[in-house]
Amino acid sequence: MPKNINALTQRLTPYLFLLPALFLLGLTVFWPALQAFYLSFTNYDLLGSPQWIGFANFQRLWGDRVFRQALWNTLLYLIVVVPILVIAPLALAILANKKLRGIRWLRAAFYTPVVISIVVAGIAWKWIYAENGLLNQLLNQLGFKTGILWLTHPNWALFSVMAVTVWKGLGYYMVIYLAGLQSIPADIYEAAAIDGSDGVSKHWDITVPLMLPYLVLVTVISAISATKVFEEIYIMTQGGPQPHSSTTLVYYLYEQAFKNLEISYACTIGMVLFLAIFLLSILRLAFTR
């Protein structure tokens, strides 16, 4: 066999192995994405054929008050949830990395919420947040005469859902940090202790700089997850209590597509969401490189 044909075969062989996966991705991801992009420029409600309307959906989106509210709620989710999910799991990982008695049970306790179904977790927390639920009963025991309307007050609903997202994600990001901590040689901490860096200061001097790639990774992953939050909203608040007080972009997309059957407008919202997640992914690739 000629050398050039042999070299060509070696180059094409990996792509042949990837071909089944690429076919499935094209069928289930890329082709629907292209269809959504096309439908965002049309008027389509599942009953008739799509009619081309150009940028009318984007103009409607620009003046949509509910979309602006959903966008603000999503940004608020990012501002509140992401810093907590970057810092708190690192502190838990530092604790879980210590050689203490019963530390394995502690790790399991922190990771348990990760393996619990979000549907089960949402229903359980909805009961905990109820007006006569466990949390308000605990507040009564502490001396508070009236409970808090966690899910039925517009000022509390979104933050109550955020707490569930944080509770669900702490263990997952803790494991990522724990893997990074266990890759740091103990000799570095011993040398730092000789130089006078011990206790909390050693984590500022050694842990944080060496864990920077993991910090960036967790920041981007948690930001993407916060941008796509849906299940918690759907199960616990349905976008309420007041109209759209806890509606996020993904939940608003769901309402437009499956409740109002405005498929084209939902695709337009999806395009905005895609651009946001795409930019976050580019940032991740830039930082991790």
RAMO-V202247 format. One record per pair of residues at least 6 apart in sequence whose ideal C-beta (glycine too) atoms are under 6 Angstrom apart, sorted by the first residue. I is the first residue (numbers start at 1). GAP is how many residues later the second one is. If there is no record, write none. Layout:
BEGIN
i: [I,I]
gap: [GAP,GAP]
END
This chain:
BEGIN
i: [36,36,39,39,40,40,40,40,42,42,42,42,43,43,43,44,44,44,45,46,46,57,57,57,61,61,66,69,70,70,70,70,73,73,74,74,77,78,78,80,81,81,81,82,82,82,84,85,85,85,86,86,89,89,89,89,90,92,92,93,93,93,93,96,96,97,110,110,111,113,113,113,114,114,118,122,122,122,125,126,127,128,128,129,129,129,136,139,150,150,151,151,151,151,152,154,154,154,157,157,157,157,158,161,161,164,165,173,176,177,180,180,184,188,189,192,192,197,216,220,220,223,224,224,227,227,228,229,230,230,233,233,237,239,239,239,249,253,253,253,256,256,256,257,257]
gap: [231,234,225,228,17,227,228,231,8,9,10,222,8,10,221,6,219,220,216,215,217,207,208,211,6,207,178,175,177,178,179,182,85,175,174,175,149,145,148,82,81,84,145,140,141,144,82,84,88,137,132,133,81,84,85,88,87,18,82,81,84,85,88,11,82,84,61,64,60,54,55,58,57,58,113,110,113,114,39,110,6,6,7,21,22,31,11,8,6,10,6,9,85,86,89,87,88,91,80,84,88,89,88,71,75,68,67,45,42,37,31,34,26,18,13,10,14,8,71,60,64,57,53,56,49,50,22,19,20,21,15,18,9,7,8,12,24,13,16,17,6,9,10,6,9]
END
